[in-house]
Amino acid sequence: GAGKLSWSDDGRFIGVTSQAADEVDIYYASNLTSLHGAISSDVGGGDFTYDIDLSPDGSKAAIAIGRSGNSGINGVVRVIDVINGTVMQNLNPGGEDRFHSVDFSPSGSHIAIGTVGDYYVVDASSWATTRSESAPAGTVNSIAWSPSGEHIAICEGYVQNQGGSRLRIFEVDVWSNTWTKSASTSCYASDFSPDGNQVVFGLGWYAADGATAKIYEISSGNSIDSFAQGRPGGCSGTGNSNQCGQNNGVSWSPDGTYIAQAFGRNDEGFYIWKSDLDPDNDGWNTTDQGDGKVDEFPDDGSQWEDSDSDGYGDNPAPALNPDSCPLVFGNSTMDRLGCPDVDGDGYSDENDWAPSNKEQWVDADGDGFGDNYLYDIASNQLHINQRGDAFPTDSTQWNDTDGDGYGDNYEDVSWNQYRAPEWPGVIISGAQNIDVFPLDRTQWRDTDGDWVGDEQMSDRADGCPTIWGNSTYDRLGCLDTDGDGYSDPDANWPAKTDCYGADAFPIDPTQWCDEDNDGFGSNTDGNDADDCPNQAGSSTEDQKGCPDRDGDGYSNTGDPFPDDGTQWEDSDGDNYGDNPDGNNPDFFPDDASQWRDADGDGYGDNPGGNNGDRFPNDPTQWSDADNDGFGDNFVDNDGDGISEGNSDVCPQTYGESIAASSRGCPDSDGDGYTDPEDAFPNQPLQWEDQDGDGYGDNVQFTDGDECIDVYGESTENGVQGCPDSDGDGHADPFGDFVAEPDCTGADAFPNDPLQWCDKDGDGVGDNYQSINKTVIDEENPGLMIELCEHIGDAFPNDVTQSSDIDCDGRGDNATGIAPDAFPLRKTQQDDNDGDGYGNNFTNGAYRPDECRNEYGTSTIDRFGCPDSDNDGMSDLNDPCKWDPEISTGIPGQVVCSITEDPNKSADEGAVVELEAESSNVMLYAMGGIITFMLAAILVAMLARQASRKKMMRERALERKAEEQFMDEEERREQWINYYVSNGEFDKARELGWVDPASLPAWKQHEIQQEQALQASIPTMLDLD
């Protein structure tokens, strides 16, 4: 069956959608024949054709295609060329695929398209989207343009979370949502009235608004009418349970008198609603029904004709809005209705006081100013551009510039000398309601005539409204005797320290405020200005009005003695007053370095000051040039040549002697001997030195000379001033003073300046020093070797050792304790098997013996292992151990010229030759001997083979023993480390450990370097 249809505005074509198939048909309206047959609107599975609209000129058809339920994703708005039936465009504004409604604009230039939650406007020529709106909340089931194209109606479906649907009107020019209405059910159809002033919405079946059509006024959004279709008898239930009646379409008739409805959902039908022709029941229809009469006032039952067409009825009162001039068009509305009103102020010209002035129409007081008072308000709140009368019942006033209710006009001519030229108003005899201050909205009266207003609610109020006054600062309009702007004080308005009160000095025009209330004004430029305006004070001399604790007239800050009333000046700044009659007077007022002279000698008591008296209590002395405490003034009253009192015998030379004859002469150490006669002028315990060696003769004191009468330079071991032949500081032996084993006695080597002690008594001094020196290695020509060049005993506590040429910590004396088997090789010390190769085979050791317990001479593959043929290759790796010519090769693959011990083979040959010579006696005997010899040879060969096997077993045993020795050596080292780490040094020494602390410092350092080097070598685990 048919779904939706649309007429072209010219009436030629009808477009119809099909509900049964995805197709549309376009028919000639005149004969209902199809132009092209069915036109496909199929755009994919699950889509449905919802709406169709023909353009006003009938050239295009727009088809809305959207989803059928929740399926389909290919919806478009398809535009068909009506004449040839072809597709002009498929529109997808906003990428949407759910299109439910379309409508061409009245001009056909645009297409309005409704979707789910949006609507779009598309240009019908360029196909560009010109507008998109997301205001709709639900599915736009219907969209319609108003006849003028000024508005668009949106009819939305039900939305659960907002509890219904929305009916909207949009204004096209500004694209604003003019108004929105709510409905309890879905909206399915909409249409504008022919004049575009009203809109009708057709609603669905559900809830209270089910099967209802609602009409609204476009301009106001007010509801005009609402009507519901009566449901057929087959339906039952009310409200939400009623399943009948759904507005699928609404349309207004061209004359606006009918509304057609297409209904569905168990109430399929077509309904026509007709408007009431005489709604006011006055007998006049709203439209011409053939009698030529039309009600000009369809909603007013008291009026129906308007002869002059001015909107007012011809019927007189008591009819509503009667026209006072029914035959003359008029626009008056105030005094009369419907009469001429040229100035348009609402008053008819006949009754208008100013018919050409639309702002005025009456002048009640006859002063020439209309009663309608108009004005503009300036930024300062004054009335400007005043028109009309602000006082319509007072003929003496008309303007009120400040808006305070009092007029600008005045009557007293004497006011002209006080009024400012710009003040408004004119002189009017007998003027009433006069505003003395026409530009001040807070003031209008002045009782005392001082031109300060009486109104107290103003910030410019007269403080004394009934008494003339000239004050202008603290309060206005009160008496101000000295004319400084501050009023005279009274009982209710005293002077205040915050300067917001009356005049504190009412007869002094230069002062008015006393902030600290001390009688001195705060104005710094006035009379007796207060130098301390915020501190009460009584000072009068250096400053006025500042604190003066001692009352001497000088301020505390200017008085160097603020608590002493007898002193106030200190010219030299030494804190002693200049007033000689005051307390603590200054005897030297112009000298800051002096103030007292206790002995009256004219020199100040301050010794560091000018002309300071070094002896303030001695009138005979005042200076001390050498600062030794004795006065420079030589006093000899008795003429005996010896000074008296505290006179200095040596006034230019510092001295501490107190003897009368040498008072004040030098004695640096204070021992009673003057410096010239003191051998030790700076040592109070020494003063004589008989032998002149620089050590005092007082032996019992520090630095005393142990050899008083013998010159000496010894300094060590507490023996000073005795002979020291080698100059090493240790005294030569003398008397019972001899060398001691603990080195506390005389010099053990008196002629050796580098030695003085020999603890172990081996004749070599303990002062050990060494330096490393590189020399030619005579054992290995072309190479160099590092040895130690040293003096002194390398082993000061070991009488058997003293030298260590290679500095390895082992003594060079082969017969001494722990001798060094290799005195020239610091990396080797021991040689167990005595073959000349050392036991130490650590990395870098010199020629390490790989057979430490077996004498050997091998040098090529290893050192110190057995080498039977002395070719340098050890027997272990020599393929021909008896052949010195062959030392390399694979055993069994090398031909050895000598295969056995040469010495042993020679003996066996001699025995055979002897037996051969004795065998010539008889043949049988020879044969027996030969047989015997063959047997002997066989036995020898077997013996040799057995011997060789024995030697191989011995070698194997040697290697095993060597490995065991190595293991044992490692265990020994581990036990030594264990005992040392636990402090068991005696047990460690039993295993051969030597305490590094007993070694020379250089050796200890070398061992530490070697240990660091070994620790830095990576292990196989490190390299893995």
Secondary structure by P-SEA (a helix, b strand, c coil): cccbbbbcccccbbbbbbccccbbbbbccccccccccccccccccccccccccccccccbbbbbbbbcccccccccbbbbcccccccccccccccccccccccccccccbbbbbcccbbbbbcccccccccccccccccccbbbbcccccbbbbbbcccccccbbbbbccccccccccbbbbbccccccccccccccbbbbbbccccccccbbbbbcccccccccccccccccccccccccccbbbcccccccccccbbbbbbcccccbbbbbbcccccccccccccccccccccccccccccccccccccccccccccccccccccccccccccccccccccccccccccccccccccccccccccccccbbbbbbcccccccccccccccccccccccccccccccccccccccccccccccccccccccccccccccccccccccccccccccccccccccccccccccccccccccccccccccccccccccccccccccccccccccccccccccccccccccccccccccccccccccccccccccccccccccccccccccccccccccccccccccccccccccccccccccccccccccccccccccccccccccccccccccccccccccccccccccccccccccccccccccccccccccccccccccccccccccccccccccccccccccccccccccccccccccccccccccccccccccccccccccccccccccccccccccccccccbbbbbbbbbbccccccbbbbbbbccccccccccccccccccccccccccccccccccccccccccccccccccccccccccccccccccccccccccccccccccccccccccccccccccccccccccccccccaaaaaaaaaaaaaaaaaccccaaaaaaaaaaaaaaaaaaaaaaaaaaaaaaaaaaaaaaaaaaaaaaaaaaaaaaaaaaaacaaaaaaaacccccccccaaaaaaaaaaaaaaaacccccccc
